[in-house]
């Protein structure tokens, strides 16, 4: 799951908020591209979406109590060992300035409805019950996105992974199932169209649309990016879920796998962490 979502993140990063004509011309899913507006992010490098997902995965594996204090500490630790671009500028600056989770919780203004809490929620979906998924997703969301839609977007993203991992039904029904679990009136089952804005619910609904209307990872990734806008987050959320479904063919091109960064926290690190995370989930 982690390798797949990182590929989605890194591929999508090449098209994040790019001109629609650029997206239409280069969204071939044959290799990574340089985002014309993000010269500091090299093709094949993942962003904050994957880095914060790593923090969530490591927190689950640690067995530590699922508390805001422990999660905030994990966020800070994961960032400082591997500082990278992609974060919202204000949050990036704050992470650079704080030395631990206590300081982060003291200084952060968590009233955002953007996608940060949703993009990192995928591993939570491996928990054995939907109620655990909903509760864990809320706790981590409140640290940075303590708004109704910020929380619900994180819950929906995690539930999408849960639905796929436990094979709870056809992919076309995932949005309706999430609506039922969250008591929302067709918020997650309504198809998305057009560019995706910065709000988390937009990214998750677009991801669910791509998930429900395709049968292979390549098709899903292409659909995510074709929306335009905040497409790296759309792809991260969609591929986290799709990679756990037997209904989806894993046909991602070898060039995307080979081209994903492979330094200290790159492809091999993600592969190992993936194996540990799935073994942990099997023993829950």
C-alpha positions in Angstrom: 0.0 0.0 0.0 2.7 2.5 0.9 4.7 2.0 -2.2 1.5 2.4 -4.3 0.3 5.5 -2.7 3.8 7.0 -2.9 3.8 6.4 -6.6 0.4 8.1 -6.9 1.7 11.0 -4.8 5.0 11.4 -6.8 3.2 11.0 -10.2 0.4 13.4 -9.1 3.0 15.9 -7.9 4.1 16.5 -11.4 0.6 17.8 -12.2 -0.5 19.5 -9.0 -2.3 22.7 -10.0 -0.7 22.6 -13.4 -2.4 24.1 -16.5 -5.1 21.7 -17.8 -3.4 21.7 -21.2 -0.2 20.5 -19.6 -2.1 17.8 -17.8 -3.9 16.7 -21.0 -0.6 16.5 -22.9 1.6 14.7 -20.3 -0.8 12.5 -18.2 0.3 9.3 -20.0 1.1 7.3 -16.8 4.3 6.2 -18.5 6.7 8.1 -16.3 7.2 11.0 -13.9 7.2 14.6 -15.2 8.5 17.9 -13.9 5.8 20.1 -12.5 6.3 23.4 -14.3 5.4 25.4 -11.2 7.4 23.4 -8.7 11.0 23.5 -9.8 12.2 22.4 -6.4 10.4 19.0 -6.6 12.2 16.6 -8.8 10.2 14.0 -10.8 9.8 10.8 -8.8 10.0 12.4 -5.4 7.0 12.0 -3.1 5.6 14.9 -1.0 4.2 15.6 2.4 1.2 13.3 1.6 3.5 10.2 1.7 5.7 11.5 4.5 2.8 12.1 6.9 1.4 8.7 5.9 4.7 7.1 7.0 4.3 8.9 10.3 0.8 7.4 10.8 2.0 3.9 9.8 5.0 4.0 12.2 2.7 5.3 14.9 0.4 2.3 14.4 3.4 -0.1 14.4 4.9 1.4 17.6 2.0 0.3 19.8 2.0 3.6 21.5 -1.2 5.1 22.8 -3.1 6.8 20.1 -3.1 10.3 21.6 -2.6 13.7 20.1 0.6 14.1 22.1 2.1 10.9 20.7 0.9 11.6 17.1 2.2 15.2 17.2 5.6 13.9 18.4 5.6 11.4 15.5 4.8 14.1 13.0 7.7 16.2 14.1 10.1 13.4 14.3 9.3 12.1 10.8 9.6 15.6 9.3 12.9 16.5 11.0 14.7 13.3 9.9 13.8 13.9 6.2 12.8 17.5 5.6 11.2 17.9 2.1 9.0 20.2 0.1 5.3 19.8 -0.5 3.9 21.0 2.8 1.7 24.1 3.0 4.1 26.9 3.6 2.8 27.9 7.0 2.8 24.3 8.3 6.3 23.7 6.8 7.6 26.8 8.6 6.0 25.6 11.9 7.5 22.1 11.6 10.9 23.6 11.0 10.6 25.8 14.1 9.2 23.3 16.6 11.4 20.7 18.3 8.8 18.3 19.6 5.2 17.4 19.6 4.4 19.4 22.7 5.5 22.6 21.0 3.6 21.7 17.9 0.3 21.2 19.8 0.9 24.4 21.7 1.6 26.6 18.6 -0.6 25.1 15.8 -3.9 26.6 14.8 -5.8 23.4 13.8 -8.9 25.0 12.2 -8.3 23.9 8.6 -10.7 21.9 6.3 -8.0 21.2 3.8 -6.6 17.8 2.8 -3.8 17.2 5.3 -5.6 14.9 7.6 -7.2 12.9 4.8 -4.0 12.4 2.7 -2.2 10.6 5.6 -5.1 8.5 6.9 -4.8 5.4 4.7 -3.0 3.0 7.1 -5.7 3.6 9.7 -8.1 1.7 7.4 -6.2 -1.5 8.2 -7.7 -1.6 11.7 -10.2 -4.5 12.1 -13.4 -2.6 12.6 -15.0 0.5 11.0 -15.6 2.0 14.4 -11.9 1.9 15.3 -11.1 3.4 11.9 -13.5 6.3 12.5 -12.2 7.0 16.0 -8.5 6.8 15.1 -9.0 9.0 12.0 -10.7 11.6 14.1 -8.0 11.7 16.8 -5.2 12.3 14.2 -7.3 14.8 12.2 -8.1 17.0 15.2 -4.4 17.8 15.6 -4.2 19.8 12.4 -7.7 19.8 10.8 -10.2 20.2 13.7 -13.2 21.1 11.6 -16.2 19.0 10.7 -15.2 18.5 7.1 -11.5 18.1 7.9 -12.3 15.3 10.2 -14.9 13.6 8.0 -12.6 13.7 5.0 -9.9 11.9 7.0 -12.5 9.3 8.2 -13.7 8.8 4.6 -10.2 8.3 3.3 -9.4 5.7 6.0 -12.8 3.9 5.5 -12.1 3.6 1.8 -9.0 1.6 2.6 -10.9 -0.5 5.1 -13.7 -1.2 2.6 -11.1 -2.4 0.0 -8.8 -4.3 2.4 -11.7 -6.3 3.9 -13.5 -6.7 0.6 -16.7 -5.4 1.9 -18.4 -5.0 -1.5 -18.1 -3.8 -5.1 -15.9 -0.8 -5.6 -18.8 1.1 -7.1 -20.6 0.9 -3.7 -17.7 2.2 -1.6 -19.0 5.8 -1.4 -22.5 4.7 -0.4 -21.0 2.4 2.3 -18.9 5.3 3.6 -22.0 7.6 3.6 -23.8 5.0 5.8 -20.9 4.7 8.2 -20.5 8.4 8.6 -24.2 9.3 8.5 -23.6 11.7 5.6 -26.3 12.3 2.9 -24.6 11.2 -0.4 -21.5 13.3 0.3 -19.1 10.5 -0.6 -21.2 8.6 -3.2 -21.8 11.6 -5.4 -19.5 11.5 -8.4 -16.9 14.3 -8.7 -16.1 16.2 -11.8 -13.8 19.1 -12.6 -10.7 20.5 -10.9 -10.1 19.6 -7.3 -9.6 22.4 -4.8 -7.6 22.4 -1.6 -10.4 21.2 0.7 -10.0 17.6 1.9 -13.6 16.5 1.0 -12.9 17.4 -2.6 -9.8 15.2 -2.8 -11.5 12.3 -1.2 -14.6 12.5 -3.2 -12.6 12.7 -6.4 -10.5 9.7 -5.3 -13.7 7.7 -4.6 -15.0 8.6 -8.0 -11.8 7.3 -9.7 -11.9 4.2 -7.5 -15.5 3.4 -8.3 -15.2 3.8 -12.1 -12.0 1.9 -13.0 -10.6 -1.6 -12.7 -6.8 -1.1 -12.8 -4.3 1.0 -10.9 -3.1 2.7 -14.1 -6.7 3.7 -15.0 -7.3 5.0 -11.5 -4.1 7.0 -11.5 -4.8 8.5 -14.9 -8.4 9.5 -13.8 -7.1 11.1 -10.6 -4.7 13.3 -12.4 -7.1 14.2 -15.2 -9.4 16.0 -12.8 -6.6 18.7 -12.4 -6.0 20.7 -9.2 -4.8 19.0 -6.1 -4.2 15.7 -7.9 -1.3 14.4 -5.9 -3.6 14.1 -2.9 -6.4 12.6 -5.0 -4.0 10.0 -6.3 -2.5 9.2 -2.8 -6.0 8.6 -1.3 -7.2 6.5 -4.3 -4.1 4.3 -4.7 -4.0 3.7 -0.9 -7.4 2.1 -1.2 -7.2 0.6 -4.6 -3.9 -1.2 -3.8 -5.8 -3.2 -1.1 -8.6 -4.4 -3.4 -8.5 -7.7 -5.3 -11.0 -6.1 -7.7 -8.2 -3.8 -9.0 -5.5 -5.0 -11.4 -2.0 -3.9 -10.3 -0.7 -2.8 -13.7 1.4 0.2 -12.8 4.2 0.7 -15.3 7.6 -0.5 -14.3 8.9 3.0 -15.1 6.9 4.4 -12.2 8.1 1.7 -9.8 11.7 2.1 -10.8 11.6 5.9 -11.0 10.2 6.4 -7.5 13.0 7.9 -5.3 15.0 5.3 -3.5 17.2 7.1 -1.0 17.1 6.5 2.8 13.3 6.8 3.0 12.5 5.9 -0.6 11.1 2.8 -2.3 13.0 0.1 -0.4 12.2 1.7 2.9 8.5 1.9 1.9 8.5 -1.7 0.8 9.9 -2.9 4.1 7.5 -0.7 6.1 4.6 -1.9 3.9 5.4 -5.5 4.8 5.6 -4.7 8.5 2.3 -2.8 8.4 0.4 -5.6 6.6 1.8 -8.2 8.9 0.7 -6.1 11.9 -2.8 -5.8 10.3 -3.1 -9.6 9.8 -2.4 -10.2 13.5 -4.8 -7.6 14.9 
